[in-house]
Every structure is written in C-alpha cells, then in structure tokens.
Amino acid sequence: MTRQSRTSPAASEQSLHQAYDTALLDLDGVVYAGGEAIAYAVESLAAARADGMHLAYVTNNALRTPDAVAEHLGELGIPTEAGEVITSAQAVARLIADQVEPGSKVLVIGGDGLRVALRERGLVPVDSAEEEGLAAVVQGYGGPDLPWGRFAEASYAINRGVPWFASNTDLTIPGARGIAPGDGAAVEVVRIATGAEPQVAGKPLPPMHRETVLRTGAERPLVVGDRLDTDIEGAFNGEVDSLLVLTGVTDAEQLLRAEPRHRPTYVDRDLRGLLTGQPEVEPVPEGFRCGGWTAVATNGGVLELRTADGTDGSDGALTADGADPIDGLRALCAAAWTAAGNGVCTLDAAKALARLGL
C-alpha cells in the first residue's frame, strides 16, 4: 500500500488470512465489547490461526497488562500468549525511556498496564506529583473508577514543567452498554487545566507502529480495526493495508464521509471477513457496481443505490433480492470517495443506507 488517496475499497481474490501473514487486531469493538466476545470473533480467529495466519492484538487501551489481556482472551476461547499483545502502554513507556535517564520516576495517571510497561523499560512508577526528581507524567485509560483527583495530580506536575506523555487520545471506548469516554476525554481534562500538549504514543501515531513492528516482525501485516481515526489512520501512516469491521465505533455514514487517511483497504461486517476474499467494486458508466448493487452520485447531491433491474428503491423496496448489503456499502464508498477526492463527501446517503439497513 502507498499513501495515495483511496477512492474505492479494494478487491482480493485470496481470502485475507491467506493474502497476509499477520493480522494486527484491535481489541475493543473488534474482538470484544464490554469484556464479551463479539459475534463470530472466536471462531473466525481460530480458523485464521489454524490456516497459518499469525495473530497479534494491538490496543490503545493502556489499562491492562499483556498478561491480563491474554488471560481474558483465553477465557473467551481465544488462546493467546502475552507476547502476542501490544499495548499503547508499552509504546508510551518506550517513548519515555528514550528521553529520560534509566531509573527515572514517572507519575502514573492510569492503571497497571502503564506501571508494568514502565518497569519493563527500567523506569519507576510513582503516584505523587511531589516526588523528588520526577522526570515525566504519563496518562493512560484508567477505567471508569479512576478518581478525579488523579487528573489534578497530573496537572500539578505538568504546570511545574514536568514533561507530559499520553498513551493515546481515543475520545471514546465501546462497552457492553454503549460508547463511553476514553483516554482522550481524560487527556482533554488535563489539557484544559494546564494548557499543555502531551507527547502521544498510541495509534495512529508512529511510536505505536514502531512498537508493533518490533514485537511482531510482521512482513505482510493487515491492520484490523473499528476506528477510522486510530486503526485505519494508523495503517495509512504505516503504509500497510487495513480491514474495517462494523462491530465497534464506526458506522456506515461515517465511513462514507471518511477523508483519505481514514479510508480502509477493505470493509466487512465482522471478523468473518478475514476468511473470505473481497469482491471487486467495478466502475460502470452510471457509477460503481459491487454484487447486486450500483451506487450513483446524482446531480442533485444524493448518493443513490440501484439494483440489477435498475430500481432505486422509490417503490419502497428496501433490499435487492439475494444482494449482500455490505456490497451495497462498498459500492457507496466508491461513489462517495470518488466524489470527495481529497476531501470529505457531502452527498446525502441517508436513503441509500436505510435501504441497506445500515
């Protein structure tokens, strides 16, 4: 992959788990949500691994240690070694260690994942801004029970000039009950109190990509994620291919409006997409065709879907007989991204997406 503007989802004659040697999988919204496995994740990953694909779990969630994540995945029926888990806590710990002396004290605003990662790099996690010789402040997702006072502790140190690092800036995190505030929301709290800007390690930024490459040794990686602004942009920045699954944060409308750095190589419902090829999205005179659907950008500023018989749904029909709604979405992506070029699509897709049930 190169960093040119993508105007259509790509095709793959091979199943993705055969076309790529390693899947770099996000966790929240891809493998599990709220601690429970997402539908089809367990069996899809087992089949991909059995066929020779290496699996690595790459998460911006800095709360838990790789050992804890691996144990949780095992409980869900996904056997995993701790070495197959790469976290933003590990990436930010390396980023800090590159800039401070070994044995330096680092104020931790977050959970055990940060503490273990700092110790792995020879750094000393501490809890108070009053520690003598404090070299850095690091902030990561601390879960819903993180006390508000921890943000004040960070602010005291940062306002005295202590360098500030953040594991990631995801504004939200998916859970069993819906979308909740993520580490990015907590970072905003400290930014407001200090006026400072942290050095950030997590996806989509280079430190996380470096950490992943160092730990996996992947040669033909496929990034698999649910977020455009972290997973997909991270793949774009690393110049590797990506698969967006619609089981987490990103919905179909957001996908159509994606700017170039947020456009995935492939799109599918869930992790079953690893085990299949990807259909071609074909340019045709009126627009773009995929499966039984043709997407058209009309002169009236509307994205329209037509079926093989040419109907546009105005008769009330919601779907085309036997046509996969995801193929319709792929065709719409091509029409939307082509119309947008290097910008963001502003065409009205509401009726087309309703027709697909997306």
N, C-alpha and C positions, 0 to 999 in steps of 0.2 A: 504494500500500500504506500502511496505518496500523499503529500498534504495538499493535493489539488481539490477543488470543490467537487463534492459528490452530488450528482443530480438524479440518482436513482439507486435503489437497493440493488446489490449485485446478485448474480446467479452463481450457483455451484453445482456442477454435475455430480461431484462426490458428496457423500454425507460429510457434514462439517467435522465430525470426530475422526474422519479419515483424512481430510484435507489439511488438518492442523495437528501438530504434535502435542500441544499443551493448551488446555482451557484455563484461562485466568479468570476465575469466577468470583464475582461479588457475592456477598452472603445475604445481607438484609434486602428482602424484596426479590431475590433470585433463587436462593436455596431455601431460606426460611423467612417467616414473618412472625414477630412476637414469640420466637422460640419454637414454633411449629413448622414442620416441613411444608413447603408449598407443593401443591398437587403436581405429580409426575416427576418431582425433582429426584427422589431417591432412586427410582427405577431407571431414569434416564442417565444419571451419573454412573450407576452400576454398569449399565450396558456400555457406555462410552469407555469406562476404565477396562472392562473385560475385553474390549476390542483393541486395547493398546494405547488409548489416549491418556496422557498424564493430566492429573487434576491438581490445581493449586487454588487456594481460596484467598482472595486478595480483598481486604476490607478496610474501609476508612474508620470503622468503629474501633476505637482505641481502648474500650472499657476492659475487655477480657484478654487474658494471655493466650498465646497459641495453644498451649496445653489445654486450657479450658474450652477453647473453640473446638479443638479436635475431639475432646471428650463429648461435647454436646453433639457434634456431627455423628459420632459413633452411636450415641443414644438414638438418633433419628434414623439409624440404619445406613449411614454413610461412613464406612471405615476410613479414618484419616489419621495420619501422623502429624505431630506438632510441626515438623519441618515443612509440611505442605500448606501451612497457614502463614500468610504475610499480612501484617497489620500496619496501619499508619503510625502506631506507637513505635514500631521498630524503625520505620523510616525517619520519624522525627528524632528519635534517640541518636541515630547515626548522624543526622544533620547537626544536632547539638554537639556531639562528640568531635565533629570535625572543626568546631570553632572554640572549644574550651579545653582547659587542661584536664588530663586524666584525674579522676578522684574529685572533680568539682561537684559542688552542691547545686541541685536543681529543685526549685519549688514545683511541686506537682499539684495541678488542679485537674483531678480526674481519678481514674481507678487503677486497679492492679496491673492492667496491661501496660500502662506507662511506667510503673515502678519496675516491673521485671525487665522491660526493654532498656531502661536507663542503666540498671545494674549490669545487663549483658554488655553494655558499652563502657563499663568501668566508671560510671557516674553514681552519685549518691543522692537518692530522692529524699527530700525533706518537706515538712508541712507548714513551716512558718516563714513569713517574709522577713522576720527579724534574725534569721540565721546569719551568722558572720561569714563573709566570703561568698555570698550567694552569687552564682555565675549565670543563672538563667531561670526563667519561668517557662514551664511547659503546660499547655492546656489541651485536654482531650475529653471526649464524651465521658461523662461520669454517671450516666443513668439518671432516671427521674428522681432519685432520692439524694442527689448531690446537694449539700447545703448551700444556700445563697451566700453565706459568709465566705465560701471559698473564692468567689469572684472578687470580693473585697480584698482578700489576702493577695490575690494576683495583682490587683490594682495598686496596692500599697507599694509592692516591689517594683512594678513597671514604672510608676510615677517617680521612683528614685533612680531610674535609668537602667534597671536590670533588663537585659535582652529578653524578648518575649517570643516564644515559639508555640505554634498550634499544630496538632496532629492533622487536622482537616477543618474545612469550613462548610460541611454539608448543613444546610439550614434545617433540614427535616430528616426524620428517620421513620421508616414504616414499621408498624407493630400490629399485633393481633386486633387491636381495637381501632386502628386507623393510623393517620400520619401524625407524628409528634415532633416537638422541637429537637433538633440535632445539635451537634457541637458548634456549628456555625452560628446558631442563635445565641449560645453561651458566649462565643467569641465576640459577638456584637455587644453584649452587655459590658464586657471589659473594655472594648474599643471606645464605647461611649464614655466610660469613666476615666479613660487615660488619654484619648486622642492618639494613641499609638497604633502601629500596624505590626502584626506578628509575621515572622517567617513561617510559612506553611509547608508541610511535607506531603500531605496526602493527595490522593487523586483529585484533580487531573494533572498535578504538577510533577516535574522531573524527579524529585527525590523519591517518590513512591515508585515510579517506573524503574529507577536505578535499583532500588531495594528488591523489587520483584525479579528483575533480570539476574541480579547477583545470587538470589536464593533459589531460583528455579532452573536457570540455564536453558530456558526455552529457546528453540530455534525458529519454530513456526507457530507463534502463540496466537490464540484467539481470545480477545477480551470479551467476557460475557457479563452484561450488567443490565440494570433497570433505570439508571440515571443518565440523562444526556450530559449534564454539566460536570460529572465526575468520571464515570465509567467510559462513556463514549468520547468525551473530550480528551481523557487520558490516553485512550487508544490513538486518537488523532495526533496528539502531541508526540507519542512514541512511534508513530508511523507503523502501526500494526492494525490488523482487521478487528472488527467488533461485531457482536451479535446483541441486539437489544431484545429483551423479553418483556412482555407487557404484564408482569406479575407484581410490579412494585410501584414506584413513584410516577413514572412517565405514562401518560395516556395518549390516545391516538391523535387528539387535536394538537398536543404539544409536539408530537413527533412531526406532524405536517409543517409546523411553524419553526422547525429546527434551523438554526443558522448553520453554515457549512461545517464548523468544527464539532457540531453536535449531531451530525448525520451518521448513523451506523452503517456498516457494510451490509448487514443482514438484519431482518426483522422477523420475529416469530412470537407465538403466544407465550411459550414457556420453554423449559429445558428440553422438551421433546425435539425442539429444533436442532439440537446438536446431532441427532441421529438421522437426519434427513438431508438431502440436497436442498438447494434453494432455487425456486423457479425463476426463469428469465422474465424481466419486465421489458416488453418489446415496444419500441416506438412504432406507432401507426399514424396514418395521416391525420386522424382526428385527435390523437392524444397518446396514451400509453396503455398497453394491454398486459394483464397478468391473469392467467387462468381464465375464468369466465367473465372477467370484468374489464371494462375500458374506462379510464379516468380522463376527463376533459376539463381543461381550464377555459371557461367560456368568456366571451367578450363582456359579459355582464358582471364579472368579478366573482364568479361562483365556480367551485370545484364540483363537477358533476360526475356521477357514475352511470355507466350504461352497461347493459347485459349483452350477451352474444346476439340477441334478437333486436338490439338497438333501443330497447326501452330504457327510460331514465328514472323510473320509479314514480312518475307523476300519476300513475294509475293506482298507487297505494301499495304496490308490491315492495316488500322490504328486502328480499334477497333474490338472487338468481338460483334457479334450481341446480343443485349439485355444486355450486361455486363456493369456494372457501372464502370467508370474509377477510382473512389475512391477505389473500391475493388481492382483494379489492383495496386493502390498505396499502399494499406495496405499490399498486398502480397509482393510487392517490399521492403517495410520497413522490413518485417520479414526476407527476404533473405539478405538484406543489413546489418541489425543489428546483425544477427546471424554470418555472415561472419566477421564482425568487432569485435565481442566480446566486450571487454572493450575499444576498440579503435574507430577509425573513418573509415568508409567504403571508400575504394579507387577504387571500381569497377566502370566501365563505365556504366552509366544508361541512357545516352543521347537518344539512340534509343528507349528504353522502355518508357521513359517519353514522347517522341514525339508521340509515338503510342497512349498514353492515352490523348494527347492534354494538358499535364501539363508541 
